[in-house]
Amino acid sequence: MTASSATKITWLGHATVLVQTPKGTNILIDPFIAHNPKHPQGFNLPSKIHYVLLSHGHGDHISDAVPVAQKHGSTVVAIYELADYVAQKGVKETIGMNLGGTVQLEDVAATMVDAKHSSGAADEKGTHYVGVAAGFVLEVAGGPVLYHAGDTCVFGDMKLIGEVYHPSVAMLPIGGFYTMGPKEAAHACRLLAPKTVLPIHFGTFPPLKGTPEELAALVEPGVKVARWKPGEEFAA
């Protein structure tokens, strides 16, 4: 592993995010690559992805979990039923956890928190029950606390996430239609109280109309909303 002074967060389009810690741990969240129209052209993942985290079972969040894990030697971390599902698809190393649980991933304590969304996984045999939707709080040793909300609407217990974990960086869906839009995401910011919001899950497909500019106009003063593009990196 190589060392760096900052935690790096790279947006790979839609809800796919690469987190690289100061100690060199590489974590990929919700890999949607091959059929993601917003995946940055020419971007190459690090040769080693230590962990792949899955928020829920929809194809635009798990479609590349198996090939990435197989190619990059990854352990897939997901709610128990979804971890079992990808194991049956060929992932050798999985960690099946559940809401409220915390697992230590090298220098990152990963806690699975609530989300409000559906979570069926579809394949050639139909749609399968793979647990419920979730988000992740990542507490990086010597670094920031990150929150990836997965796909969700705003919900009141985001206040508990803010009070218990104090995330400084929140990755929130803002596209609308399938998740919360800018109006609801702004309220989520009031509940979570992050310093920085990294918008995700917008602009990939026509229904996902919410924009970072709309969110920035609605958040409280002092909250920074990143106007990033796929392929761009944020240092936390």
N, C-alpha and C positions, 0 to 999 in steps of 0.2 A: 504494500500500500504506500501511496505517496501522501505527504502531509501538506496541508494548506492552512492559511490563517482564518479562512471564512468557510461557512457552509454555503455551497452553491446550489441554486435551484434553477433548473433549465426547463422551460415550457416546451413540450413537443407537440403542441396542438391538442385541442379538445380537453380532456381531463388528464392527459398523460404528462407526468412530471418526473424529472430525474433529480434526485437529491444526492449531493456528494458532500460528505462531512469532512471536517478538518483532518481527521485521521485516515481518510481515504475509503470509507465505506460508501458503496454505491447502492442506492435504493431507487427502484423504478416503480412508480405508482400508476395503476390502471393502464397497462400497455395496449394502445390502439395505434398501430403503426402501418401495416401493409395497406389497409383500406381507409386510412385516415386522410381525407383530402387536405388537411391543414398540417400534416407532418412535414417538418422542414426538409426540403430537398437536400440530399447530400450529407445529412447529419448521421454520424456513426456513433452508436453506443460504445461506452468503454468495453474492453474485452471481457472484463469481469463485472457482472451485476450480482452483487451479493444477495440481495433480497428483492423480490417482486411483491408489492402489496396490492391487494384487490379489494375495492370498496364494495362491489356487488357484482351480480352475475350477468349483466347485460353485455352484449357483444361489443359495443363501443367502449368497453372498459376491460374486457378479458380476452379479446380475440387473439392477441399475440402473447398471452401469458405462457402458453406451452412452448412455442418456438423460442421465445426469449430465454426461458428457464433452461431449455435443453442446450441452446447454443452458448449461453453465458454462465452456465453452472450455478443457477440461482435457486434459492429456497423461496417458495411461494408462501406468503402469509395471507390468510383470509379467514373469514368466519368458517366454522367447522365444516359445514355442509359443502361450501364452495371449495374449500381445500381438498375435500374428498373427491369432488367432481373433477378437478384438474389433475389430481393424482391418477384417476382412472383414465385420463386423456394422455398420460405419459410423463407427468412431472414426477421426478424421483424424490425430491425433498420438499416437504410441506410442513407448515405449522398451522394447525387448525385451532383457532381461538374463538372468543365470543365477546359480546358487548361488556365493557367494563374491565376486561382483562388487559394485562400488560405483559409484553414479552421483551426480553433484552436482545437486541440485534446489534452485536458488536458494541459500538459506542452510542447506540440509540435505544432509548426506551420507547417502545411503540405501544400505545394504548388504543384499543378499539372503542370508539364512542358511537353514540346513536346517530342515525340519519333517518329521514322520512322519505321513502321511495320504494318502488317495487324492485324485485331482484330475481326474476326467472332467467335461467340459462337455456338458450335454444340451440339445438343441433339437429342432425338429420333424423333423430328419433322423436323430436318434439321439444316441448318446453319442460324444464326440470326445476323442482324446488331445490334451491341452493342456499338456504338460509335467508337472512334479512339484510337490507342495506346498512352500511356503516360508514363512519368516517375514521380518520386516524389522527391522533396527536403524537408527534414525534419530538421527544426531548433529547436534544443532541448534547452529549457531554462536552462541556466547555463552549457551547454554542447556543443557538436560539431554541425556542419552543415553536414548532410548526404545527399547523392544523390544516389537514386536507379534508374538506367536508364531503367528498364524494358527490353523489347526486342527491340533492335534498331540497325541500322547501325550508323556509325559516320555521323554527319551532322554539318554544319558550325555554326548553332546557339547554339551548345554546348558552344561556346565562350561566348555567352550572359548569359548562365546559370552560367558559371564561374565568369563573371564580376558582375552579379547582386547578386548572392547568396554566392559565395566563399565557396563551399563545401570543407571541409578538408578530408572527406572520400567519395570515389566514388565506388559504387558497379556496376561493368560494366560486361556485357556479353562478353565472349571471345571465345566461342566455334566455331564460324563460321557457315556456311551453312544457318542457319535461322537468324543469327544475325552477328554483326561484329566479326572478329577474332582478334588475337593478334596485327597484323599490324595496323588495323583500331582503335583498342582500345588504342594503343600507341599514335595515333594521337589525339584521344579523350582526353587523358591525357594532351596533350599539349594545348588543347583548354580550358580544365576545371581547370587545375593547382591544382589538389588535392595533399595533402601530402601522402595519403595512398590510394591504390586501393585494393578493395576486389573483386577478380574475381568471377563471377557467370556464370551459364548457359554454363557449359562445362563438358564434360566427362559423361554426363547422358546417352546419346545414341551414337552409333557409329559415326554418322556424325559430332558430336560436338568435333572436334579434337584439338582445341586450348588449350594451357596449360599456367599456370602462369609463368613457366620458360621461355617460348617464349616471353611473354609480358615483363617480367623483363629485358630481353636482349635488348628491344627496347625503353623503357621509358627513359626520361631524368634523369640525376643524381639527387639524392635527393628524387625521388619518390619511396616510398616503395610499393612493390607488395607482398601481403600476399600469402604464400603457404599454404593455409588452407585446411582442409578436412571437409566433412560434420560432424556436431556435435561440431566442434571447435568454440570457442568464441574469439572475438576481443574486447578489451576494448578501447573506444575512449574518 
